[in-house]
Amino acid sequence: MDEALAKTEEWRRRMLNKLLFVVQAQATGAGDRSSLLQDHLAFMTSLEQRGLLFAAGPLLDEAGAPSGDGLVILRAGSTAEAVELMAADPYVTAGLRTVKVRPWRVMEGSVTVRLSYAAGTFQLD
């Protein structure tokens, strides 16, 4: 094996190498989502409480307003499981959003959390 390739493989073995699933949720324009917002948030919170939700939130337009689309990152065993989970989202069942699920192998990056016990605050960077 070429020395550069061997060095690259060694580097990759030390990286996170965590499989997650990225969900691109796209508004269909079929109706007003506001009536289902609480149901949608309760659904997403239930995924978080079950340890299945890594991160989620609305995608914004250039002015910083929600665009109607969203991004969800799930911890699931397979693409099929992630699709099944998202099929239960009230926005999806009502036809207000469609979803596209893609596997994502996380290799690089970092998260910093600063907790202040006295102030009862946290900062996530």
C-alpha positions as CSV (number, residue, x, y, z in Angstrom):
1,M,0.0,0.0,0.0
2,D,1.3,3.5,-0.9
3,E,2.6,5.3,2.2
4,A,0.3,8.3,1.7
5,L,-2.7,6.1,1.4
6,A,-1.8,4.2,4.5
7,K,-1.4,7.5,6.4
8,T,-4.8,8.6,5.2
9,E,-6.4,5.3,6.3
10,E,-4.9,5.6,9.7
11,W,-6.2,9.2,10.0
12,R,-9.7,8.1,9.0
13,R,-9.7,5.3,11.6
14,R,-9.2,7.9,14.4
15,M,-12.1,10.1,13.2
16,L,-15.6,9.9,14.6
17,N,-17.1,7.8,11.8
18,K,-20.6,8.1,13.1
19,L,-23.6,7.3,10.8
20,L,-26.5,9.6,11.1
21,F,-29.4,10.4,8.8
22,V,-30.1,13.9,7.3
23,V,-33.7,14.7,6.5
24,Q,-34.4,17.5,4.1
25,A,-38.1,18.5,4.8
26,Q,-39.6,20.6,2.0
27,A,-42.8,22.5,2.3
28,T,-45.3,21.5,-0.4
29,G,-47.2,24.8,-0.4
30,A,-50.4,22.7,0.3
31,G,-51.6,24.7,3.3
32,D,-50.9,26.6,6.5
33,R,-48.6,24.8,8.9
34,S,-49.4,27.0,11.9
35,S,-52.4,24.9,12.9
36,L,-50.1,21.8,13.2
37,L,-47.1,23.5,14.7
38,Q,-47.7,22.3,18.3
39,D,-48.3,18.8,17.1
40,H,-45.1,18.9,15.0
41,L,-43.1,20.3,17.9
42,A,-44.5,17.6,20.2
43,F,-43.5,15.0,17.7
44,M,-40.0,16.3,17.3
45,T,-39.6,16.6,21.1
46,S,-40.7,12.9,21.4
47,L,-38.0,11.9,19.0
48,E,-35.5,13.9,21.1
49,Q,-36.7,12.2,24.3
50,R,-36.3,8.8,22.7
51,G,-32.7,9.6,21.8
52,L,-33.4,9.6,18.1
53,L,-33.1,13.3,17.3
54,F,-29.6,14.8,17.0
55,A,-30.7,18.2,15.8
56,A,-33.5,19.8,13.9
57,G,-34.9,23.2,13.0
58,P,-36.4,25.4,10.3
59,L,-34.3,26.6,7.3
60,L,-34.4,30.3,7.0
61,D,-34.7,32.7,4.1
62,E,-32.1,35.5,3.5
63,A,-34.0,37.8,5.9
64,G,-33.8,35.2,8.7
65,A,-37.5,34.2,8.5
66,P,-38.5,30.5,8.4
67,S,-38.9,29.4,4.8
68,G,-41.3,26.5,5.4
69,D,-38.5,23.9,4.9
70,G,-36.6,22.2,7.6
71,L,-33.6,20.1,8.4
72,V,-33.6,17.1,10.7
73,I,-30.6,14.9,11.7
74,L,-31.6,11.5,13.1
75,R,-30.0,8.7,14.9
76,A,-31.5,5.6,13.3
77,G,-30.5,2.1,12.4
78,S,-31.1,2.5,8.7
79,T,-32.4,4.8,6.0
80,A,-35.7,2.9,6.0
81,E,-36.0,3.4,9.8
82,A,-35.4,7.2,9.4
83,V,-38.0,7.3,6.6
84,E,-40.5,5.5,8.8
85,L,-39.8,7.9,11.7
86,M,-40.4,11.0,9.5
87,A,-43.5,9.6,7.9
88,A,-45.2,10.1,11.4
89,D,-44.4,13.8,11.5
90,P,-47.8,15.6,11.5
91,Y,-46.5,18.0,8.7
92,V,-45.8,15.0,6.5
93,T,-49.0,13.1,7.3
94,A,-51.0,16.2,6.5
95,G,-49.2,16.6,3.2
96,L,-47.6,19.9,4.2
97,R,-44.0,18.6,3.8
98,T,-42.2,16.0,1.9
99,V,-39.0,14.5,3.1
100,K,-35.8,13.2,1.6
101,V,-33.6,11.1,3.8
102,R,-29.9,10.6,3.2
103,P,-27.3,8.7,5.2
104,W,-24.5,10.9,6.5
105,R,-21.2,9.7,7.9
106,V,-19.9,12.3,10.4
107,M,-16.1,12.4,10.3
108,E,-14.9,15.9,11.4
109,G,-16.1,18.8,13.5
110,S,-16.5,19.7,17.1
111,V,-19.1,20.9,19.6
112,T,-18.3,23.1,22.6
113,V,-20.8,23.4,25.5
114,R,-20.1,25.9,28.3
115,L,-22.3,25.4,31.5
116,S,-22.5,28.0,34.2
117,Y,-23.9,26.4,37.3
118,A,-24.2,29.6,39.3
119,A,-26.1,31.4,36.5
120,G,-28.0,28.4,35.4
121,T,-27.1,29.1,31.8
122,F,-25.4,27.3,28.9
123,Q,-23.7,28.3,25.7
124,L,-23.4,25.9,22.7
125,D,-20.8,26.8,20.0
